[in-house]
């Protein structure tokens, strides 16, 4: 604990603040700042948002943190655009602060730590509404912060998914494919291929996020490497097949 505290203090002394990224699988990943409290400013939280690349999210956090420090972005800013991401800043409820800004709370032990969340204008299922109190029923993708992992697969499993899945569209195709070197397998889950917009990027999403949002996906956990499963729209009956080989 002392070592972490020392590293945080050294980073703040060098640059004024630092960012921490928490790979939360089975919960979504999040990133936040530590150090803005020194200036009586809120820390910045970017939670979920797997629809964007890590580079985009790191740049977004940097932009907001620097904007707060230079007073070019207000803590209650609305409709701000940067790097093709439009967002609002909203205050984070204390129940979320204690769960997500853990190192900031520990570092400023006994001092109030205020946090603002960067909320993209486009609604993504892994972006929580943290202005309200923590509630797994309201934000099921984040239930793994409180609940034990009940499934047979590794809770750290990641799934290659199209961004429409993160918009809340139902998954109707699941694939478990062999790694090219034969060392293991990887997952892909998506909406029907014909509905995927052209050039839509795929993203890595914790399988826990998808299972929390749609428990009926539990059936596809039984897929063996080299199999795929499909279901019709409106049906929960999965048809399992071997992946054709040429």
C-alpha angles and dihedrals in degrees: 000000000000091000092054091047091051092050091050091050092049092049092049090049090053103042108006095249143013136214126231124199119203117199095209102182123189081032119052120275119259137186132199143169132251119197108043089096085073087070094044088254128129119259115244126243128194107185125188110330094147087161087081128063121255090248091054092049094046090050091048092053090047093049094051095044092049090044092054092048093051092040090237089119120044123220089243096043117154130198096008115166127206132154092354092306118114114197149163128221115229130179116256120232116242091244089062094041091059091050102041108025092049100146092045090053091048094045093051093042109180094011124102112255114203119196134189122202124222103227116189115224090233110078113241121183094228095054108094126212095236096175086085124062119280109277124165091202091057094041107029095169087068097048091105090073085074108017131070119247108258102182130096095233124083109279089224092062114133125206128208103231136169117245093249087070087060089052088063100261114148121260112236100163128056128177131188108193134181119254111251091245093046092243095125142311140280135210133232124185127178149148116267107305094236090060096053111106115243115270091008107159121235120230137200110247129179109254087226090066092055095044092049091053096042115020090183087078088075089090092066091057085081092065115120119222107278095035135104134194132206134183133191121252108276094014130103093198108112122207111210122205139165115257108255114247123207 
